[in-house]
Amino acid sequence: MKIVIALALVLILLALAAAGLFMLRRGPDGAAAPKGRMARALAIRVGVSVALFLFVLLGYLMGWIEPTGIPAGR
């Protein structure tokens, strides 16, 4: 479970870095590069983020993940 979550977080960061790289990169003629690749990288980031949220929610509902932390009475 921890490996899946860590892998998803790494994928989110890689997609964000790729979008930033595509945003800063210029085309071969010096003009701004088309924004399609940046938008696709950001869409992948959003999709992986939503999938991670749903996976954690499913893991909690199935009992694979148990909440920990400070007890409510203290």
C-alpha positions as CSV (number, residue, x, y, z in Angstrom):
1,M,0.0,0.0,0.0
2,K,2.8,2.4,0.9
3,I,4.6,1.7,-2.3
4,V,1.6,2.4,-4.4
5,I,1.0,5.7,-2.7
6,A,4.7,6.7,-2.9
7,L,4.8,5.8,-6.6
8,A,1.6,7.8,-7.3
9,L,3.2,10.9,-5.5
10,V,6.3,10.5,-7.6
11,L,4.2,10.3,-10.8
12,I,2.4,13.5,-9.8
13,L,5.7,15.3,-9.2
14,L,7.1,14.1,-12.5
15,A,4.0,15.2,-14.4
16,L,4.2,18.6,-12.8
17,A,7.9,18.9,-13.6
18,A,7.2,17.9,-17.2
19,A,4.5,20.5,-17.5
20,G,6.9,23.2,-16.2
21,L,9.5,22.1,-18.7
22,F,7.1,22.2,-21.6
23,M,5.9,25.6,-20.5
24,L,9.5,27.0,-20.5
25,R,10.7,25.3,-23.7
26,R,10.7,27.3,-26.9
27,G,10.0,26.0,-30.4
28,P,12.7,25.6,-33.0
29,D,12.0,29.0,-34.6
30,G,12.2,30.8,-31.3
31,A,8.4,31.2,-31.0
32,A,6.5,29.8,-28.0
33,A,6.0,26.1,-28.2
34,P,2.4,24.7,-28.6
35,K,0.7,24.3,-25.2
36,G,-0.8,20.9,-26.0
37,R,2.0,19.0,-24.3
38,M,1.8,21.1,-21.2
39,A,-2.0,20.7,-21.0
40,R,-1.6,16.9,-21.4
41,A,1.0,16.7,-18.6
42,L,-1.3,18.7,-16.3
43,A,-4.2,16.6,-17.2
44,I,-2.2,13.5,-16.3
45,R,-1.2,15.1,-13.0
46,V,-4.9,15.8,-12.1
47,G,-5.9,12.3,-13.2
48,V,-3.3,10.6,-11.0
49,S,-4.2,12.9,-8.1
50,V,-7.8,12.0,-8.3
51,A,-7.0,8.3,-8.7
52,L,-4.7,8.4,-5.6
53,F,-7.5,10.1,-3.6
54,L,-10.0,7.5,-4.6
55,F,-7.5,4.7,-3.9
56,V,-6.8,6.0,-0.4
57,L,-10.6,6.3,0.2
58,L,-11.2,2.8,-1.1
59,G,-8.3,1.5,1.1
60,Y,-9.9,3.1,4.1
61,L,-13.3,1.8,3.4
62,M,-12.0,-1.8,2.8
63,G,-9.9,-1.7,6.0
64,W,-6.5,-1.7,4.3
65,I,-5.6,1.7,5.8
66,E,-6.3,2.5,9.5
67,P,-6.3,6.0,10.8
68,T,-3.6,6.8,13.4
69,G,-2.6,9.9,15.3
70,I,-3.6,11.8,18.4
71,P,-6.6,10.4,20.3
72,A,-9.6,12.7,20.3
73,G,-9.8,12.9,24.1
74,R,-6.3,14.4,24.7
